[in-house]
Amino acid sequence: MKDLILKYALQNAVKYDGKANPGAVIGKVLSENPELKKEIASISKEIQKIVKEVNLMKLEKQKENLKRLAPELLEGKKEEKERVLQELENAEKGKVVMRFEPSPSGPLHIGHAFTLGLNSEYCRMYGGKLILRIADTNPENIDESAYELIPKDAQWVTKNNVKEFYVQSDRLRIYYEHAEELIKKGYAYVCACEPEKFKEASLRQMPCPCRGISKKENLERWKKMFSGYKEGEAVVRIKTSLDDRNPAMRDWPALRIKEASHARQKKKFRVWPLLNFAVAIDDHLMEITHTIRAKEHMDNEKRQKFIFDYMGWKTPKHLYIGRINFTDLRVSCSKTRPLIENGTYNGWDDIRLPFLGALRRRGYQPDAFIRYAVDVGVSQTDKLVSSDEFFKALNAFNREVIDPKAERYFFIEEPKEILIENAPEQDIELDLHPDHKTGGRKFKTKDAFCIANEDYKQLKEKKLYRLMDCLNFRKQKGKFVFDSLDYGKYRESGDLIIHWLPKNAGDTAHAEILMPDGKLKKGIAEKGVSKLKAGGIIQFERFGFCRLDEKKKDKLIFWFAHR
């Protein structure tokens, strides 16, 4: 039975880069020998034990053991075809220009990272140019910190692929010039109708009284919008077909009056463009060739096309993607901001939030987000995703990036001292990385050790335990007694492998790990972590990947990334 479990544990570990999953193993075991279902309790315990042992082996050792035990299971695993982006229509190398346009209601979150990642990778694929535009023409929904945070997040997640950066509120006079030109050409007019009366006429597919006024009166009204009309009394409309089946498409609003103070421009301006007008002007002037945006903007494309046609401009090629709807993640800046202001969260980079600043501090890498975006690709299918599903995928991509570089160390949570009678003095050296950093972690040990309180509570009388790569011991009449050094003996009858550190203050460092739920794990780490610089990412064995966030005189503070 043990050999049966071992071969499938080894197969699963080799398949998944050295980490076997007990659930997958039990399925294989019971499939080959259904009779074992009668002993499911003992089988499950044995699987947990063997999987732990297998996961402590280096990948090459796992392959070697599997080849010896069950070579038929070691057939080369099929290489997954690397996901690539579909080609852009009418795209030329070196001439693609794309843009990403978030509103400054807060910093970028995981939803932004998906869309931005697609835009960035297309620009990289074609040697093109990526433009970042902050859409801040609504004075009433702005977080002032976003002007700094958005460019920082965008450059980080695209690996410095943003080539130009614009803020729309800095470009108001450009919008005014184009609005006046459209009025002069008769393609736009200033509507002073009460909103309800305009809506009533529009629903009846009838022009409002303002639609037919002279060019001269239109220009006078245009000037009056800057000093004369009050907020809500006038709006610039783009002339469209009154017969359009969609009432919202008929003579849509392009600019309106807003008296609210603007976070960046204060009270300098009172006439503000709406989204469709600003986007159309900017896309033309910035020579945008292709766009990727949520499919909810399909009607906006139709609105914007009126301006492109009226001005004789070439329209960009538009691609649309479905929404990623998170079932249990708060990704709304406007809903999160009040919770930051009332102290529920510590800031936009609070570890409990799915914003890029927080995920960066945890140790997530830009390549993980990019690979996720490319893997999902351009699809108009909406997706309903739980946080577990999303982070399972993101963690896998992030692990591919950081695992080859992250040094390994021990972290002992809530350390409990044990004295192992008759334990010999030893000089022990462990690997900093199982694949390419041999040695580097040196310990002098005798009989005093620290182990995690969780492991301490599992120790039972007469059972054989092993301090990983150190020694075997037993619990006898409440005391701990040295048994042997040989791993082979533990392999035959041992119960648990335990991580440890010497009970010597000079060999350890106080460490705290901030977890994704905001709770702290406190304990000690081996002294080697003290040489890390803030920002360094390591793997605490049997715990997970962590990023050193802060070095204090008396302790090191890590942020947990994932397992």
C-alpha angles and dihedrals in degrees: 000000000000091000090050091052093043096054093051092044089053092046092051092046093050090048093052103042098269102318119104121200115221092212092056091046095052090052092055093045095051091044091058095040112023091176089074090071086085088064097041095136096055091037092055092051092049091048091052090051096047094044090054090053093047092049090055091060123091114254093248090053090050091053091047093052093045091050089053096043104035113359091173089069092054097073107142109277112245113259110239112234109251111248113241132184120258115250120268117242114253092357119156126197111260094009104077114113120183135171141207117206119188125172116241096241087120142320126307121287135192093280091056090048090060096053094038091048091056093049092047096049093049089053090048091047092055099032087246137144127268118205125197116207124182109215101212102149092117103079093194102064107049133124105201093213089062091076088068100030100050097056090044092051092043095052091046098050093043093045092244094312096136106106102179133026129199137176112209096213087063089059102054095119089056089055091047091054092053093044090054091047091053090049091051091050091051095245095112136035140187110249117204096175121126107261094243093051092049090049091050092052092045093052088053088049089241127136117249116238091257095060094077101043119124125269089246094055091045091056091048090052089047090057090045090059089069094050119004115035118077124228110291095017098097140021134178111239130195113227113241136156113303087204094064110131090227109070090202089064094058113104093332120205117259107173133015141175120264120176096186117116112257120227092230105023098033109196096334094110135032102176112077131182119232121233100269095050096047092044094051094049094045095045090055098043093045091047095235110189101181137015135195116199142144115292089240085078094065091102090047089058088057092049093048092048090068090064093045090051095045092050095042093241128151112249122227122244109257127212121188133207133195122246123265102222112197113211097203108015126095106222098156113113093198091054094043097048095069089051090054091048093051093048099252087122127029095228142305089301095053105142091235093062128086094227121125095243091060094044091048090054090051092057104261113150130220091240090062092059092043093051090048091052093048091045092054091039129178108328132146092213113115114231129211106205132177121215089248092055094046096047093043088061095039092047091053091054092044092049090056088057103043104029095076091053106033114104117223125240140161122252118188112201116210091354118224120197119230129183114212109203117228093007109157124236111260141182105216128186122189130190121263087211127013094224110035114002108069115193124341099132107091127183136177109208137182125155105314119085141162121225132175115276089233090060092042091058091056096057112114133187118279095359118132116239133179131214099218112266089347121073148319122248142170136215110238124177091338094310131101117237131189113246110172146316098233116109089201091068091052089047091060100048111357125131108199141006112219132200114228148171130208115263091245122114091213091061097051143056128207110249138182125195119203109214128211091256091057095254124129127234110204129198145097132297130197113275094249091079089067090075092059120108120230107274094036116137122216139162119243100209115248088004111065147252115315137180122220103237102174140006115213128179094253103029149011119240117210131184117220116236108177142292 
